[in-house]
Amino acid sequence: MKLKDIMTTNAECCEPSAPIAEIAGKMRDYNVGSIPVCENGKLTGIVSDRDIVIRCVAENETDAAARDIMSTQMVTGRPDMSAEEAGDLMAEHQIRRLPIVEDDRLVGIVALGDLSVSHADEKAGEALSEISKPA
């Protein structure tokens, strides 16, 4: 199965200038653990719940914007990538969410749960096991 068949295509994004409180609110409202950061449709970063805790709350930087705490070294997938390839990539990089891009533009996002629902249960389980291993 290809990622284009299982990815969430209406992923909520934010601008680099978005305040952290707004991003956290979107995470709550959409029940997600990360929000992609896009500028003019181009994926420039991603803010995870962990980024907010480690780079913002723990540092008492509650007035920060997305650009101040976002991860810019992202692992991304392609819509034509198989669910198995995505599971391998997520396990290798120990990530739970994979932004899907075409021409540097965000077109969707795939989470581990999406992989397990797509009948790639074994790969999703392997990916989750790898991600959950203690460092």
N, CA, C and O atoms as a printed pandas DataFrame, in Angstrom:
     atom_number atom_name residue_name chain_id  residue_number  x_coord  y_coord  z_coord
0              1         N          MET        A               1    0.839   -1.179    0.000
1              2        CA          MET        A               1    0.000    0.000    0.000
2              3         C          MET        A               1    0.890    1.251    0.000
3              4         O          MET        A               1    1.909    1.296    0.689
4              5         N          LYS        A               2    0.502    2.238   -0.760
5              6        CA          LYS        A               2    1.259    3.490   -0.873
6              7         C          LYS        A               2    0.792    4.485    0.181
7              8         O          LYS        A               2   -0.358    4.451    0.621
8              9         N          LEU        A               3    1.699    5.370    0.579
9             10        CA          LEU        A               3    1.357    6.370    1.591
10            11         C          LEU        A               3    0.231    7.282    1.127
11            12         O          LEU        A               3   -0.570    7.730    1.947
12            13         N          LYS        A               4    0.152    7.565   -0.167
13            14        CA          LYS        A               4   -0.919    8.438   -0.669
14            15         C          LYS        A               4   -2.295    7.863   -0.360
15            16         O          LYS        A               4   -3.281    8.600   -0.329
16            17         N          ASP        A               5   -2.373    6.551   -0.130
17            18        CA          ASP        A               5   -3.642    5.898    0.175
18            19         C          ASP        A               5   -4.011    5.961    1.655
19            20         O          ASP        A               5   -5.173    5.768    2.012
20            21         N          ILE        A               6   -3.041    6.227    2.505
21            22        CA          ILE        A               6   -3.321    6.202    3.952
22            23         C          ILE        A               6   -2.975    7.498    4.679
23            24         O          ILE        A               6   -3.340    7.664    5.843
24            25         N          MET        A               7   -2.275    8.421    4.015
25            26        CA          MET        A               7   -1.834    9.632    4.699
26            27         C          MET        A               7   -3.014   10.564    4.986
27            28         O          MET        A               7   -4.024   10.560    4.282
28            29         N          THR        A               8   -2.853   11.344    6.021
29            30        CA          THR        A               8   -3.802   12.407    6.324
30            31         C          THR        A               8   -3.433   13.580    5.427
31            32         O          THR        A               8   -2.321   14.102    5.508
32            33         N          THR        A               9   -4.357   13.992    4.576
33            34        CA          THR        A               9   -4.037   15.029    3.598
34            35         C          THR        A               9   -4.382   16.433    4.078
35            36         O          THR        A               9   -3.923   17.414    3.493
36            37         N          ASN        A              10   -5.169   16.540    5.110
37            38        CA          ASN        A              10   -5.555   17.863    5.612
38            39         C          ASN        A              10   -4.837   18.170    6.921
39            40         O          ASN        A              10   -5.447   18.637    7.884
40            41         N          ALA        A              11   -3.540   17.902    6.943
41            42        CA          ALA        A              11   -2.753   18.135    8.154
42            43         C          ALA        A              11   -2.772   19.626    8.505
43            44         O          ALA        A              11   -2.533   20.481    7.653
44            45         N          GLU        A              12   -3.054   19.911    9.741
45            46        CA          GLU        A              12   -3.066   21.295   10.226
46            47         C          GLU        A              12   -1.628   21.790   10.315
47            48         O          GLU        A              12   -0.765   21.104   10.863
48            49         N          CYS        A              13   -1.368   22.978    9.778
49            50        CA          CYS        A              13   -0.032   23.572    9.789
50            51         C          CYS        A              13   -0.051   24.875   10.568
51            52         O          CYS        A              13   -1.104   25.366   10.973
52            53         N          CYS        A              14    1.134   25.419   10.766
53            54        CA          CYS        A              14    1.248   26.753   11.349
54            55         C          CYS        A              14    2.366   27.490   10.625
55            56         O          CYS        A              14    3.204   26.884    9.959
56            57         N          GLU        A              15    2.359   28.805   10.770
57            58        CA          GLU        A              15    3.407   29.661   10.225
58            59         C          GLU        A              15    4.586   29.688   11.199
59            60         O          GLU        A              15    4.395   29.417   12.385
60            61         N          PRO        A              16    5.782   30.002   10.741
61            62        CA          PRO        A              16    6.935   30.092   11.646
62            63         C          PRO        A              16    6.743   31.102   12.778
63            64         O          PRO        A              16    7.352   30.960   13.839
64            65         N          SER        A              17    5.916   32.105   12.570
65            66        CA          SER        A              17    5.689   33.128   13.593
66            67         C          SER        A              17    4.611   32.754   14.612
67            68         O          SER        A              17    4.354   33.516   15.544
68            69         N          ALA        A              18    3.986   31.601   14.446
69            70        CA          ALA        A              18    2.890   31.198   15.343
70            71         C          ALA        A              18    3.389   31.048   16.778
71            72         O          ALA        A              18    4.420   30.418   17.018
72            73         N          PRO        A              19    2.654   31.630   17.737
73            74        CA          PRO        A              19    3.037   31.483   19.148
74            75         C          PRO        A              19    2.844   30.039   19.622
75            76         O          PRO        A              19    1.972   29.322   19.132
76            77         N          ILE        A              20    3.657   29.638   20.562
77            78        CA          ILE        A              20    3.616   28.275   21.085
78            79         C          ILE        A              20    2.240   27.929   21.655
79            80         O          ILE        A              20    1.761   26.811   21.467
80            81         N          ALA        A              21    1.607   28.863   22.340
81            82        CA          ALA        A              21    0.282   28.598   22.909
82            83         C          ALA        A              21   -0.720   28.236   21.803
83            84         O          ALA        A              21   -1.562   27.359   21.995
84            85         N          GLU        A              22   -0.631   28.899   20.665
85            86        CA          GLU        A              22   -1.515   28.591   19.530
86            87         C          GLU        A              22   -1.247   27.177   19.010
87            88         O          GLU        A              22   -2.178   26.431   18.708
88            89         N          ILE        A              23    0.028   26.821   18.910
89            90        CA          ILE        A              23    0.396   25.488   18.418
90            91         C          ILE        A              23   -0.080   24.409   19.394
91            92         O          ILE        A              23   -0.633   23.391   18.979
92            93         N          ALA        A              24    0.134   24.635   20.674
93            94        CA          ALA        A              24   -0.318   23.673   21.683
94            95         C          ALA        A              24   -1.837   23.527   21.628
95            96         O          ALA        A              24   -2.363   22.425   21.784
96            97         N          GLY        A              25   -2.536   24.630   21.407
97            98        CA          GLY        A              25   -3.993   24.573   21.274
98            99         C          GLY        A              25   -4.421   23.738   20.079
99           100         O          GLY        A              25   -5.386   22.980   20.167
100          101         N          LYS        A              26   -3.712   23.870   18.960
101          102        CA          LYS        A              26   -4.017   23.062   17.775
102          103         C          LYS        A              26   -3.764   21.584   18.064
103          104         O          LYS        A              26   -4.541   20.724   17.650
104          105         N          MET        A              27   -2.677   21.295   18.773
105          106        CA          MET        A              27   -2.394   19.903   19.126
106          107         C          MET        A              27   -3.537   19.328   19.955
107          108         O          MET        A              27   -3.969   18.196   19.734
108          109         N          ARG        A              28   -4.014   20.106   20.894
109          110        CA          ARG        A              28   -5.132   19.663   21.733
110          111         C          ARG        A              28   -6.390   19.482   20.888
111          112         O          ARG        A              28   -7.040   18.439   20.952
112          113         N          ASP        A              29   -6.730   20.492   20.104
113          114        CA          ASP        A              29   -7.976   20.476   19.337
114          115         C          ASP        A              29   -8.023   19.356   18.306
115          116         O          ASP        A              29   -9.078   18.765   18.078
116          117         N          TYR        A              30   -6.887   19.062   17.683
117          118        CA          TYR        A              30   -6.836   18.030   16.638
118          119         C          TYR        A              30   -6.333   16.686   17.157
119          120         O          TYR        A              30   -6.229   15.716   16.407
120          121         N          ASN        A              31   -6.020   16.646   18.465
121          122        CA          ASN        A              31   -5.548   15.415   19.102
122          123         C          ASN        A              31   -4.342   14.827   18.365
123          124         O          ASN        A              31   -4.319   13.648   18.011
124          125         N          VAL        A              32   -3.329   15.696   18.145
125          126        CA          VAL        A              32   -2.103   15.282   17.463
126          127         C          VAL        A              32   -0.903   15.660   18.316
127          128         O          VAL        A              32   -1.013   16.486   19.222
128          129         N          GLY        A              33    0.235   15.059   18.027
129          130        CA          GLY        A              33    1.447   15.309   18.802
130          131         C          GLY        A              33    2.458   16.181   18.101
131          132         O          GLY        A              33    3.532   16.444   18.642
132          133         N          SER        A              34    2.129   16.642   16.882
133          134        CA          SER        A              34    3.038   17.541   16.181
134          135         C          SER        A              34    2.254   18.374   15.177
135          136         O          SER        A              34    1.191   17.982   14.696
136          137         N          ILE        A              35    2.816   19.527   14.883
137          138        CA          ILE        A              35    2.225   20.430   13.895
138          139         C          ILE        A              35    3.334   20.829   12.917
139          140         O          ILE        A              35    4.347   21.394   13.328
140          141         N          PRO        A              36    3.148   20.539   11.630
141          142        CA          PRO        A              36    4.137   20.977   10.638
142          143         C          PRO        A              36    4.162   22.500   10.550
143          144         O          PRO        A              36    3.142   23.163   10.740
144          145         N          VAL        A              37    5.338   23.039   10.261
145          146        CA          VAL        A              37    5.508   24.477   10.087
146          147         C          VAL        A              37    5.737   24.715    8.596
147          148         O          VAL        A              37    6.673   24.177    8.006
148          149         N          CYS        A              38    4.870   25.525    8.002
149          150        CA          CYS        A              38    4.947   25.782    6.563
150          151         C          CYS        A              38    4.967   27.278    6.307
151          152         O          CYS        A              38    4.332   28.062    7.012
152          153         N          GLU        A              39    5.709   27.645    5.288
153          154        CA          GLU        A              39    5.753   29.032    4.843
154          155         C          GLU        A              39    5.501   29.030    3.349
155          156         O          GLU        A              39    6.278   28.471    2.575
156          157         N          ASN        A              40    4.406   29.663    2.951
157          158        CA          ASN        A              40    3.978   29.661    1.545
158          159         C          ASN        A              40    3.837   28.240    1.012
159          160         O          ASN        A              40    4.204   27.964   -0.131
160          161         N          GLY        A              41    3.305   27.335    1.839
161          162        CA          GLY        A              41    3.088   25.954    1.439
162          163         C          GLY        A              41    4.296   25.054    1.546
163          164         O          GLY        A              41    4.166   23.834    1.452
164          165         N          LYS        A              42    5.470   25.629    1.741
165          166        CA          LYS        A              42    6.700   24.840    1.821
166          167         C          LYS        A              42    6.960   24.416    3.262
167          168         O          LYS        A              42    6.904   25.233    4.180
168          169         N          LEU        A              43    7.241   23.143    3.447
169          170        CA          LEU        A              43    7.544   22.617    4.775
170          171         C          LEU        A              43    8.909   23.127    5.226
171          172         O          LEU        A              43    9.919   22.882    4.566
172          173         N          THR        A              44    8.936   23.835    6.350
173          174        CA          THR        A              44   10.201   24.384    6.851
174          175         C          THR        A              44   10.605   23.797    8.194
175          176         O          THR        A              44   11.744   23.968    8.628
176          177         N          GLY        A              45    9.684   23.107    8.857
177          178        CA          GLY        A              45    9.994   22.531   10.157
178          179         C          GLY        A              45    8.794   21.801   10.710
179          180         O          GLY        A              45    7.757   21.686   10.057
180          181         N          ILE        A              46    8.953   21.312   11.924
181          182        CA          ILE        A              46    7.852   20.644   12.608
182          183         C          ILE        A              46    8.023   20.888   14.108
183          184         O          ILE        A              46    9.136   20.849   14.632
184          185         N          VAL        A              47    6.920   21.136   14.777
185          186        CA          VAL        A              47    6.933   21.320   16.230
186          187         C          VAL        A              47    6.201   20.140   16.841
187          188         O          VAL        A              47    5.039   19.883   16.522
188          189         N          SER        A              48    6.884   19.427   17.717
189          190        CA          SER        A              48    6.262   18.304   18.411
190          191         C          SER        A              48    5.940   18.707   19.846
191          192         O          SER        A              48    6.430   19.716   20.353
192          193         N          ASP        A              49    5.113   17.900   20.480
193          194        CA          ASP        A              49    4.809   18.149   21.888
194          195         C          ASP        A              49    6.097   18.100   22.709
195          196         O          ASP        A              49    6.239   18.840   23.682
196          197         N          ARG        A              50    7.012   17.255   22.334
197          198        CA          ARG        A              50    8.305   17.168   23.023
198          199         C          ARG        A              50    9.120   18.448   22.837
199          200         O          ARG        A              50    9.758   18.915   23.781
200          201         N          ASP        A              51    9.104   19.018   21.632
201          202        CA          ASP        A              51    9.796   20.291   21.395
202          203         C          ASP        A              51    9.266   21.367   22.339
203          204         O          ASP        A              51   10.038   22.142   22.903
204          205         N          ILE        A              52    7.959   21.408   22.504
205          206        CA          ILE        A              52    7.356   22.420   23.379
206          207         C          ILE        A              52    7.821   22.225   24.817
207          208         O          ILE        A              52    8.166   23.191   25.498
208          209         N          VAL        A              53    7.829   20.987   25.276
209          210        CA          VAL        A              53    8.225   20.719   26.661
210          211         C          VAL        A              53    9.712   20.997   26.881
211          212         O          VAL        A              53   10.073   21.693   27.830
212          213         N          ILE        A              54   10.573   20.465   26.022
213          214        CA          ILE        A              54   12.026   20.561   26.213
214          215         C          ILE        A              54   12.577   21.941   25.875
215          216         O          ILE        A              54   13.392   22.480   26.623
216          217         N          ARG        A              55   12.144   22.515   24.764
217          218        CA          ARG        A              55   12.740   23.765   24.292
218          219         C          ARG        A              55   11.992   25.015   24.728
219          220         O          ARG        A              55   12.491   26.130   24.575
220          221         N          CYS        A              56   10.801   24.829   25.268
221          222        CA          CYS        A              56   10.006   26.001   25.618
222          223         C          CYS        A              56    9.669   26.012   27.105
223          224         O          CYS        A              56   10.132   26.888   27.836
224          225         N          VAL        A              57    8.883   25.066   27.554
225          226        CA          VAL        A              57    8.442   25.053   28.950
226          227         C          VAL        A              57    9.620   24.880   29.899
227          228         O          VAL        A              57    9.751   25.635   30.862
228          229         N          ALA        A              58   10.476   23.899   29.642
229          230        CA          ALA        A              58   11.610   23.635   30.533
230          231         C          ALA        A              58   12.586   24.797   30.575
231          232         O          ALA        A              58   13.291   24.978   31.567
232          233         N          GLU        A              59   12.634   25.576   29.523
233          234        CA          GLU        A              59   13.535   26.729   29.449
234          235         C          GLU        A              59   12.818   28.031   29.811
235          236         O          GLU        A              59   13.399   29.113   29.718
236          237         N          ASN        A              60   11.553   27.919   30.222
237          238        CA          ASN        A              60   10.740   29.071   30.590
238          239         C          ASN        A              60   10.675   30.095   29.453
239          240         O          ASN        A              60   10.764   31.302   29.677
240          241         N          GLU        A              61   10.517   29.584   28.232
241          242        CA          GLU        A              61   10.426   30.417   27.030
242          243         C          GLU        A              61    8.997   30.371   26.487
243          244         O          GLU        A              61    8.792   30.064   25.313
244          245         N          THR        A              62    8.024   30.670   27.319
245          246        CA          THR        A              62    6.626   30.525   26.927
246          247         C          THR        A              62    6.172   31.556   25.893
247          248         O          THR        A              62    5.083   31.420   25.335
248          249         N          ASP        A              63    6.972   32.570   25.630
249          250        CA          ASP        A              63    6.627   33.558   24.606
250          251         C          ASP        A              63    7.267   33.226   23.262
251          252         O          ASP        A              63    7.243   34.051   22.348
252          253         N          ALA        A              64    7.829   32.053   23.131
253          254        CA          ALA        A              64    8.522   31.657   21.904
254          255         C          ALA        A              64    7.523   31.472   20.748
255          256         O          ALA        A              64    6.321   31.307   20.954
256          257         N          ALA        A              65    8.064   31.508   19.552
257          258        CA          ALA        A              65    7.294   31.227   18.334
258          259         C          ALA        A              65    7.776   29.900   17.761
259          260         O          ALA        A              65    8.806   29.368   18.174
260          261         N          ALA        A              66    7.027   29.383   16.821
261          262        CA          ALA        A              66    7.377   28.102   16.194
262          263         C          ALA        A              66    8.817   28.103   15.704
263          264         O          ALA        A              66    9.541   27.131   15.923
264          265         N          ARG        A              67    9.247   29.173   15.045
265          266        CA          ARG        A              67   10.610   29.229   14.478
266          267         C          ARG        A              67   11.684   29.074   15.549
267          268         O          ARG        A              67   12.799   28.644   15.252
268          269         N          ASP        A              68   11.354   29.427   16.806
269          270        CA          ASP        A              68   12.330   29.367   17.890
270          271         C          ASP        A              68   12.567   27.948   18.409
271          272         O          ASP        A              68   13.627   27.663   18.966
272          273         N          ILE        A              69   11.596   27.064   18.231
273          274        CA          ILE        A              69   11.732   25.727   18.822
274          275         C          ILE        A              69   11.531   24.584   17.834
275          276         O          ILE        A              69   11.718   23.423   18.198
276          277         N          MET        A              70   11.155   24.886   16.595
277          278        CA          MET        A              70   10.847   23.809   15.647
278          279         C          MET        A              70   12.091   23.013   15.271
279          280         O          MET        A              70   13.212   23.521   15.280
280          281         N          SER        A              71   11.852   21.768   14.945
281          282        CA          SER        A              71   12.904   20.911   14.417
282          283         C          SER        A              71   12.983   21.163   12.920
283          284         O          SER        A              71   11.971   21.109   12.221
284          285         N          THR        A              72   14.179   21.438   12.430
285          286        CA          THR        A              72   14.337   21.713   11.007
286          287         C          THR        A              72   15.009   20.560   10.263
287          288         O          THR        A              72   14.953   20.491    9.035
288          289         N          GLN        A              73   15.632   19.670   10.999
289          290        CA          GLN        A              73   16.243   18.483   10.389
290          291         C          GLN        A              73   15.175   17.392   10.370
291          292         O          GLN        A              73   15.094   16.570   11.282
292          293         N          MET        A              74   14.370   17.398    9.333
293          294        CA          MET        A              74   13.227   16.495    9.274
294          295         C          MET        A              74   13.477   15.308    8.364
295          296         O          MET        A              74   14.187   15.399    7.363
296          297         N          VAL        A              75   12.882   14.210    8.736
297          298        CA          VAL        A              75   12.824   13.039    7.888
298          299         C          VAL        A              75   11.457   13.117    7.231
299          300         O          VAL        A              75   10.451   13.298    7.917
300          301         N          THR        A              76   11.407   12.983    5.915
301          302        CA          THR        A              76   10.142   13.085    5.204
302          303         C          THR        A              76    9.951   11.884    4.288
303          304         O          THR        A              76   10.894   11.163    3.963
304          305         N          GLY        A              77    8.712   11.695    3.889
305          306        CA          GLY        A              77    8.371   10.633    2.953
306          307         C          GLY        A              77    7.760   11.218    1.699
307          308         O          GLY        A              77    7.545   12.426    1.595
308          309         N          ARG        A              78    7.482   10.331    0.742
309          310        CA          ARG        A              78    6.853   10.713   -0.525
310          311         C          ARG        A              78    5.517    9.985   -0.650
311          312         O          ARG        A              78    5.365    8.895   -0.099
312          313         N          PRO        A              79    4.560   10.553   -1.351
313          314        CA          PRO        A              79    3.260    9.899   -1.487
314          315         C          PRO        A              79    3.343    8.511   -2.133
315          316         O          PRO        A              79    2.517    7.645   -1.842
316          317         N          ASP        A              80    4.328    8.295   -3.002
317          318        CA          ASP        A              80    4.448    7.010   -3.690
318          319         C          ASP        A              80    5.256    5.975   -2.895
319          320         O          ASP        A              80    5.462    4.854   -3.360
320          321         N          MET        A              81    5.707    6.355   -1.704
321          322        CA          MET        A              81    6.463    5.437   -0.842
322          323         C          MET        A              81    5.504    4.388   -0.270
323          324         O          MET        A              81    4.349    4.689    0.032
324          325         N          SER        A              82    5.993    3.171   -0.127
325          326        CA          SER        A              82    5.150    2.119    0.438
326          327         C          SER        A              82    5.070    2.256    1.955
327          328         O          SER        A              82    5.935    2.864    2.585
328          329         N          ALA        A              83    4.022    1.683    2.525
329          330        CA          ALA        A              83    3.860    1.694    3.981
330          331         C          ALA        A              83    5.036    0.980    4.636
331          332         O          ALA        A              83    5.484    1.380    5.711
332          333         N          GLU        A              84    5.535   -0.064    4.006
333          334        CA          GLU        A              84    6.681   -0.798    4.550
334          335         C          GLU        A              84    7.925    0.084    4.585
335          336         O          GLU        A              84    8.642    0.109    5.585
336          337         N          GLU        A              85    8.182    0.808    3.494
337          338        CA          GLU        A              85    9.331    1.725    3.456
338          339         C          GLU        A              85    9.196    2.795    4.544
339          340         O          GLU        A              85   10.170    3.135    5.216
340          341         N          ALA        A              86    7.992    3.314    4.706
341          342        CA          ALA        A              86    7.758    4.346    5.724
342          343         C          ALA        A              86    8.009    3.788    7.118
343          344         O          ALA        A              86    8.628    4.451    7.950
344          345         N          GLY        A              87    7.531    2.574    7.378
345          346        CA          GLY        A              87    7.761    1.948    8.677
346          347         C          GLY        A              87    9.240    1.762    8.957
347          348         O          GLY        A              87    9.701    2.009   10.071
348          349         N          ASP        A              88    9.980    1.331    7.956
349          350        CA          ASP        A              88   11.432    1.166    8.103
350          351         C          ASP        A              88   12.103    2.507    8.404
351          352         O          ASP        A              88   12.962    2.596    9.281
352          353         N          LEU        A              89   11.704    3.546    7.671
353          354        CA          LEU        A              89   12.281    4.878    7.837
354          355         C          LEU        A              89   11.971    5.435    9.234
355          356         O          LEU        A              89   12.836    6.019    9.886
356          357         N          MET        A              90   10.738    5.248    9.673
357          358        CA          MET        A              90   10.341    5.745   10.991
358          359         C          MET        A              90   11.089    5.001   12.098
359          360         O          MET        A              90   11.494    5.609   13.089
360          361         N          ALA        A              91   11.272    3.703   11.936
361          362        CA          ALA        A              91   12.019    2.925   12.926
362          363         C          ALA        A              91   13.487    3.354   12.952
363          364         O          ALA        A              91   14.069    3.538   14.021
364          365         N          GLU        A              92   14.070    3.510   11.779
365          366        CA          GLU        A              92   15.475    3.897   11.686
366          367         C          GLU        A              92   15.750    5.232   12.378
367          368         O          GLU        A              92   16.774    5.400   13.040
368          369         N          HIS        A              93   14.819    6.180   12.215
369          370        CA          HIS        A              93   15.017    7.524   12.761
370          371         C          HIS        A              93   14.274    7.752   14.075
371          372         O          HIS        A              93   14.302    8.848   14.634
372          373         N          GLN        A              94   13.614    6.711   14.555
373          374        CA          GLN        A              94   12.877    6.754   15.822
374          375         C          GLN        A              94   11.899    7.914   15.872
375          376         O          GLN        A              94   11.921    8.727   16.797
376          377         N          ILE        A              95   11.042    7.978   14.865
377          378        CA          ILE        A              95   10.005    9.011   14.808
378          379         C          ILE        A              95    8.630    8.366   14.729
379          380         O          ILE        A              95    8.483    7.253   14.224
380          381         N          ARG        A              96    7.643    9.060   15.223
381          382        CA          ARG        A              96    6.272    8.552   15.247
382          383         C          ARG        A              96    5.399    9.155   14.154
383          384         O          ARG        A              96    4.325    8.634   13.853
384          385         N          ARG        A              97    5.860   10.253   13.559
385          386        CA          ARG        A              97    5.092   10.947   12.533
386          387         C          ARG        A              97    6.017   11.289   11.373
387          388         O          ARG        A              97    7.152   11.721   11.572
388          389         N          LEU        A              98    5.516   11.091   10.165
389          390        CA          LEU        A              98    6.325   11.303    8.964
390          391         C          LEU        A              98    5.614   12.291    8.037
391          392         O          LEU        A              98    4.596   11.949    7.435
392          393         N          PRO        A              99    6.145   13.516    7.916
393          394        CA          PRO        A              99    5.560   14.454    6.952
394          395         C          PRO        A              99    5.780   13.928    5.533
395          396         O          PRO        A              99    6.849   13.408    5.213
396          397         N          ILE        A             100    4.767   14.067    4.696
397          398        CA          ILE        A             100    4.834   13.609    3.314
398          399         C          ILE        A             100    4.911   14.843    2.417
399          400         O          ILE        A             100    4.049   15.720    2.475
400          401         N          VAL        A             101    5.949   14.898    1.591
401          402        CA          VAL        A             101    6.184   16.082    0.768
402          403         C          VAL        A             101    6.340   15.730   -0.710
403          404         O          VAL        A             101    6.763   14.636   -1.082
404          405         N          GLU        A             102    5.976   16.714   -1.530
405          406        CA          GLU        A             102    6.228   16.691   -2.974
406          407         C          GLU        A             102    6.739   18.079   -3.321
407          408         O          GLU        A             102    6.087   19.076   -3.011
408          409         N          ASP        A             103    7.886   18.152   -3.954
409          410        CA          ASP        A             103    8.483   19.440   -4.326
410          411         C          ASP        A             103    8.582   20.379   -3.116
411          412         O          ASP        A             103    8.252   21.560   -3.217
412          413         N          ASP        A             104    9.028   19.860   -1.998
413          414        CA          ASP        A             104    9.196   20.601   -0.742
414          415         C          ASP        A             104    7.882   21.104   -0.144
415          416         O          ASP        A             104    7.910   21.854    0.832
416          417         N          ARG        A             105    6.756   20.722   -0.691
417          418        CA          ARG        A             105    5.460   21.150   -0.188
418          419         C          ARG        A             105    4.814   20.008    0.583
419          420         O          ARG        A             105    4.816   18.860    0.139
420          421         N          LEU        A             106    4.265   20.343    1.737
421          422        CA          LEU        A             106    3.587   19.352    2.562
422          423         C          LEU        A             106    2.292   18.926    1.879
423          424         O          LEU        A             106    1.449   19.765    1.562
424          425         N          VAL        A             107    2.133   17.632    1.654
425          426        CA          VAL        A             107    0.909   17.114    1.045
426          427         C          VAL        A             107    0.170   16.173    1.985
427          428         O          VAL        A             107   -0.962   15.777    1.705
428          429         N          GLY        A             108    0.808   15.810    3.106
429          430        CA          GLY        A             108    0.155   14.931    4.067
430          431         C          GLY        A             108    1.078   14.584    5.207
431          432         O          GLY        A             108    2.213   15.055    5.282
432          433         N          ILE        A             109    0.568   13.752    6.093
433          434        CA          ILE        A             109    1.369   13.264    7.218
434          435         C          ILE        A             109    0.903   11.849    7.539
435          436         O          ILE        A             109   -0.284   11.539    7.440
436          437         N          VAL        A             110    1.835   11.005    7.919
437          438        CA          VAL        A             110    1.534    9.623    8.289
438          439         C          VAL        A             110    2.045    9.390    9.698
439          440         O          VAL        A             110    3.185    9.725   10.019
440          441         N          ALA        A             111    1.201    8.818   10.530
441          442        CA          ALA        A             111    1.572    8.455   11.894
442          443         C          ALA        A             111    1.688    6.931   11.977
443          444         O          ALA        A             111    1.185    6.213   11.112
444          445         N          LEU        A             112    2.346    6.455   13.011
445          446        CA          LEU        A             112    2.475    5.002   13.189
446          447         C          LEU        A             112    1.121    4.315   13.179
447          448         O          LEU        A             112    0.978    3.224   12.626
448          449         N          GLY        A             113    0.129    4.950   13.789
449          450        CA          GLY        A             113   -1.216    4.373   13.811
450          451         C          GLY        A             113   -1.780    4.181   12.418
451          452         O          GLY        A             113   -2.495    3.211   12.168
452          453         N          ASP        A             114   -1.465    5.100   11.500
453          454        CA          ASP        A             114   -1.927    4.967   10.118
454          455         C          ASP        A             114   -1.333    3.722    9.477
455          456         O          ASP        A             114   -2.002    3.037    8.703
456          457         N          LEU        A             115   -0.077    3.430    9.799
457          458        CA          LEU        A             115    0.573    2.253    9.227
458          459         C          LEU        A             115   -0.067    0.974    9.735
459          460         O          LEU        A             115   -0.245    0.025    8.971
460          461         N          SER        A             116   -0.415    0.936   11.016
461          462        CA          SER        A             116   -1.010   -0.286   11.559
462          463         C          SER        A             116   -2.400   -0.504   10.987
463          464         O          SER        A             116   -2.796   -1.650   10.773
464          465         N          VAL        A             117   -3.140    0.543   10.738
465          466        CA          VAL        A             117   -4.480    0.434   10.156
466          467         C          VAL        A             117   -4.395   -0.006    8.701
467          468         O          VAL        A             117   -5.332   -0.611    8.181
468          469         N          SER        A             118   -3.288    0.290    8.043
469          470        CA          SER        A             118   -3.145   -0.017    6.616
470          471         C          SER        A             118   -2.709   -1.458    6.365
471          472         O          SER        A             118   -2.302   -1.797    5.254
472          473         N          HIS        A             119   -2.790   -2.287    7.366
473          474        CA          HIS        A             119   -2.395   -3.695    7.255
474          475         C          HIS        A             119   -0.887   -3.886    7.203
475          476         O          HIS        A             119   -0.407   -4.952    6.818
476          477         N          ALA        A             120   -0.153   -2.879    7.580
477          478        CA          ALA        A             120    1.298   -3.015    7.677
478          479         C          ALA        A             120    1.629   -3.205    9.153
479          480         O          ALA        A             120    2.648   -2.714    9.637
480          481         N          ASP        A             121    0.760   -3.923    9.865
481          482        CA          ASP        A             121    0.867   -4.071   11.316
482          483         C          ASP        A             121    2.262   -4.482   11.762
483          484         O          ASP        A             121    2.780   -3.949   12.743
484          485         N          GLU        A             122    2.867   -5.413   11.061
485          486        CA          GLU        A             122    4.180   -5.902   11.460
486          487         C          GLU        A             122    5.212   -4.788   11.419
487          488         O          GLU        A             122    5.995   -4.636   12.357
488          489         N          LYS        A             123    5.225   -4.003   10.340
489          490        CA          LYS        A             123    6.196   -2.914   10.212
490          491         C          LYS        A             123    5.911   -1.821   11.233
491          492         O          LYS        A             123    6.841   -1.272   11.824
492          493         N          ALA        A             124    4.638   -1.499   11.447
493          494        CA          ALA        A             124    4.297   -0.478   12.444
494          495         C          ALA        A             124    4.725   -0.952   13.822
495          496         O          ALA        A             124    5.247   -0.170   14.616
496          497         N          GLY        A             125    4.508   -2.222   14.106
497          498        CA          GLY        A             125    4.927   -2.771   15.397
498          499         C          GLY        A             125    6.430   -2.741   15.554
499          500         O          GLY        A             125    6.932   -2.401   16.625
500          501         N          GLU        A             126    7.162   -3.092   14.500
501          502        CA          GLU        A             126    8.615   -3.023   14.537
502          503         C          GLU        A             126    9.085   -1.586   14.746
503          504         O          GLU        A             126    9.986   -1.323   15.542
504          505         N          ALA        A             127    8.455   -0.656   14.012
505          506        CA          ALA        A             127    8.826    0.753   14.139
506          507         C          ALA        A             127    8.590    1.231   15.565
507          508         O          ALA        A             127    9.449    1.892   16.148
508          509         N          LEU        A             128    7.434    0.903   16.129
509          510        CA          LEU        A             128    7.124    1.320   17.487
510          511         C          LEU        A             128    8.104    0.711   18.484
511          512         O          LEU        A             128    8.520    1.382   19.428
512          513         N          SER        A             129    8.471   -0.537   18.287
513          514        CA          SER        A             129    9.448   -1.181   19.175
514          515         C          SER        A             129   10.783   -0.473   19.116
515          516         O          SER        A             129   11.416   -0.248   20.148
516          517         N          GLU        A             130   11.221   -0.117   17.908
517          518        CA          GLU        A             130   12.502    0.576   17.753
518          519         C          GLU        A             130   12.451    1.959   18.376
519          520         O          GLU        A             130   13.402    2.379   19.036
520          521         N          ILE        A             131   11.351    2.672   18.171
521          522        CA          ILE        A             131   11.209    4.031   18.692
522          523         C          ILE        A             131   11.159    4.016   20.223
523          524         O          ILE        A             131   11.680    4.919   20.877
524          525         N          SER        A             132   10.534    2.993   20.782
525          526        CA          SER        A             132   10.323    2.936   22.224
526          527         C          SER        A             132   11.499    2.369   23.013
527          528         O          SER        A             132   11.472    2.366   24.244
528          529         N          LYS        A             133   12.526    1.893   22.321
529          530        CA          LYS        A             133   13.700    1.359   23.023
530          531         C          LYS        A             133   14.385    2.464   23.808
531          532         O          LYS        A             133   14.497    3.593   23.331
532          533         N          PRO        A             134   14.844    2.140   25.015
533          534        CA          PRO        A             134   15.608    3.144   25.768
534          535         C          PRO        A             134   16.911    3.492   25.052
535          536         O          PRO        A             134   17.538    2.635   24.430
536          537         N          ALA        A             135   17.300    4.734   25.146
537          538        CA          ALA        A             135   18.522    5.187   24.457
538          539         C          ALA        A             135   19.763    4.631   25.065
539          540         O          ALA        A             135   20.864    4.921   24.597
